Amino acid sequence: MALILSRRAFLQSSSALCVAGGLTAASAADDAVKPTYENNATGLRILPGAWRPHYPWEHIVWVSPSWPSQDYIWLDFPEAIFTDRGLLFLSHVNPAAPAEYKDWPKVEWKMGENRVSCERVLPDGVAFTAAVFKEKENVAGLEIGIRNGSAAPLKEIALQTCAFLRAIKEFSDFTADNKYVHVPVKGWIKVKEAEKQTEDAGKYGIGWRARRNHKLDVPMMVTLSNKEERLVAMTWLDATLSMVQNPNHPCMHSDPQFHDLEPGQEQTIHGRLIFHEGTLNDFDYAQYL
């Protein structure tokens, strides 16, 4: 009887033999590369998207992460264009913030190689272009241009560009606790902590189109994954105005601003949506700015 092993002891001894012979490691490697629904779609993918069919003028782009995933971040791109003339464009309808122009026809995205783009002209002659394209294996390049085709100067131009996270499970928690911004001295801290900072020692604002409240010294917002040690970051580089998040949506914003534009003038700004595999501490954000 002493020579008869229990089932548990036999399995444990077999496992030890497999480890010694390298079979367990090989099996694990086989499992890691075995095609599944979750890992079958790989690499950064950029596609024309849709969100709310009752607002056909909404400009949505779907961007998948660079790691295997079936999910997408939805860019509302742009969501809103604010100026000294008021809210010129809004991608949806908000009775509390009525747009100057509304009920638009649909504008189709133009498809290129790893790129989508579109252009819309408003009734006053102001036009905007938008493009999202693959810049690197882990970076989607962002581009928005505004041309003042009207007869009067266009001033105080600030945009909202929403990264909607509900459709990508690992970033979709209804919370602010996974959103981080960078402040002087302390570095990366949760956005709620940053809002409580009393010193305006940074260059970039926090809050909706914040031209003041400059608490941040890096023009970037980060959202951490709830699945692995990885993150997504958004920036408009030197054109960044402010960072904001909405846990009830959930979404994150790095929102840009434009120079004042005289009649006939135009400006194009550039940004990035960045996917990083690793911790926030080892995220070399400076290489993307």
N, C-alpha and C positions, 0 to 999 in steps of 0.2 A: 504493500500500500504506500510505502514511503516513496516508491519510484513513480507513482502516478501523480502527475501534476494537475492542479485545478485548472479550469479553463482560463481564469484570470492570470495565473502564473505562467501558463503556456503562452498566452498572448504577449505578456510582458517580456518573456525570454525571447520570443520570436522577434519582437520589436527591437530588442537589444542586438540581436544577430543582424537584423537588417541595417541598423545604424552602423554597426561595425563593418558590414560589407558594402556600405554606401547605397543600399537599395532604397532606404527611406528618403534620402536626399533626392534620388532620381525620381521617385514617385511624386514627391512634392513639386519638383520642377515640372514634371509632366502635367500635374494638376494645375500649375500656375499658367501654363500656356494652352491648356485645353480650351477650345472655343466654347463660349457660353453666350447667352443673350447679352449679358452685361458688358463683356469685354470684346464683343465682335466688332463694334464700331470704334475705330481708333483715329486719333489725330485731329488737329484743329479743322473744323468744318464751318463754313460761313454760307448761310442760305437766306434768301428772302423769307420772311416769316409773316405771321398774322397773330392777332391777339383778340381784339374785339371786332367782330364782323359788322356790328352796327355803326362803327366809325371807319369807313373804308379809306379815309385819307391818312390813317395812322401809319407811320413809317417804322416797321418792326424788322429787325435783323436777328436771326438765330445764330449763336456762336457756341460751338461745343468746346469743351476743354481739350487740352492736348493729350491727356491720358485717356484710356478706354472708358467710354461712357455713352449711354443712350440719351443723355439729357442735354439741354441747351440753356444758356443764358439768353434772355430776350432783351435786346437793346431797343428802347423806345427812342428813336434817333432821327431828328431831335424830338423831344417831348413838348418843349415850349420855347418860344422866342419872345423875350420881354425887351422893350425899348422905351424911349421917352415918349413914344406915341401910344404906349399901352402894350397889351399882350397881343402881338400880331398873329401868332400861330399857336394853337394847342392841338395836340394829336388826338384828343378825345373831347368830351364836354364836361365842364365843371361849372355849375350854376353860380358858385361863389367866386369864380374867376372867369368871366366871359371873355372870349377872344374877340378881337376887332373883326376878324374874318373867320367864317366857319362854314360847315357843310360843304366840304371840298369833294371834288371827284377823286377817284383813286389814281395815284401815280405809280406805275409799275417800276420795280427795281430792274435795272439793267445788269445782266449777268456777264462777268468776265472770268478770267482764270483766277480762282481763289479771290474774287472781288465782286461786290455788289455796289451799285451806286444809283442815285436818283437826283432829280432836280425839280423844284417847284417854284413857280412865279406867283407872287401875291398880286392882288388887284392894284395896289399902289406902285407897282414896279419893283418892289424889293423881292429878290430871289434868293433861295438857298439851295445849296448842293450838299449831299451827304454820301459818304462812302465808307465801307468797312472792307478790309482786305487782309490777307495773310502776310504778315511782315516777317515773322520767324516761326519756327515750329511751335512755339509756346506763346506767341504774341499776335493779337489781331490789331492792325493799325486802324486808327479812327481819323476821319477827316470831315470837316464841315466848312463850307464857304458861304459867305453872304455878299451879295452884290446890291448896292444901293442904286436901283434904277429909277428911283423917284426923283422929284424935283426939289426935295428939301433934305437937309442933313439928317442922318440917323444916329442917335446918341444913346448912351447907357444901355448897350446891347448885352444882355445876359441870357444864357440858355440853360435849360434843363435837359440832361441826357441820362435817362434812367436805365440802370442795369437791373432788370427785373429777375428775381432769384427763385420765385416760387416753382418754376419748371425744372430746376436742377436740384435734386433732393439733398445733396450734401451741403448746399449753401442755403437751404430754404427754411431754416428754423425761424419762427416768428419771434425774433429777439434782436436786441441791439448788442448783446454780449459777444457776438462773433465779429463785430465790426471794429476796426482799429484805424487810428490816425497817428501821425507823428508830430510830437511837440518838442520844443527846445528843452535840452537837458535830460528830460525823462525818456525820450525816444517814443517807441510805439506804445500807446495806451488805448484802452477802450474808448470809443467815441463819447460815451456818457461821462467818463472821467474828464475827457478833454473839454467838454462843454462847461465843466465847473471851474476850469482854470481861470484865474483872475487876471493874469498878465497877458496882454496882447503883444507877445514878443516874436510872433511869426510873420509870415508874408501872406498866408492864405487863410481864408475865412472858414468858419464852421456854421452851418445853418443855410437856410434857403436864400440863395443869391446874396450872400453876406458880403457887402463891400467894406464892412468893418469887422470887428470881432476876429481879428487876425491872430489866432492862437497857434496855427500850424506852420511848420517849417519845411514840410515835404508835400508837394502837390499830388497827393495820392491817398485813396481809401482802399482798405484791405478787408476782405471777408474770409474767415477761416472755415475750412471744411469740418463737418461733423463726422467724417468717415475715415480720413487718413490725414497724415501730416502734409497738408498742401493748402493752397490759398489761391484766390483770384484778386487782382488789384486793378484799379482804374485810375488813369491820369490824363489830364490835358496839358501836361508839361507847363511851359511858361504862361500859357493862356488860362490856366486853372484859376477860377475865382473862389470857389468854396466847396466843401464836402458836406454831405448830408445823407441820412439814412432814414428809412421808415420801416420799423419792425412789423407794422400791421399789413404791409404790402406783400412780402418783404422785398426791399430793394436797397441798392446803394447808388450814390451819385458822386462823381467828381464832375462838377459843372463848370463850364468855361465862360469867358467873356470876350468881347471883341472891342477893338478900337472904335471910336466914333468914325462914321463913314460919310464923307461929303457925296453929293450926287455924282454918280459915275464911278465911285471908288468901290473896291472890293477887298476882302481879306479872307484868307483860308487858314484855319488852325488845324493842328494835328495832336492826336492823343494815342493812348494805347490801352488795350485790355490784356492783362498779363496773367498767365497761369504758371504757378510755381509749385514744384513738388519738393517739399521740405518744410521746415518750421519757419515761423516768422523771424526767429533770431538769425537764421542763416539766409534769409531773403536779401540778396544784394540789390536793393531797390535802385541804388544810384546808377547802375548800368542801364536802366530803362529811362532815365531822365535826360 
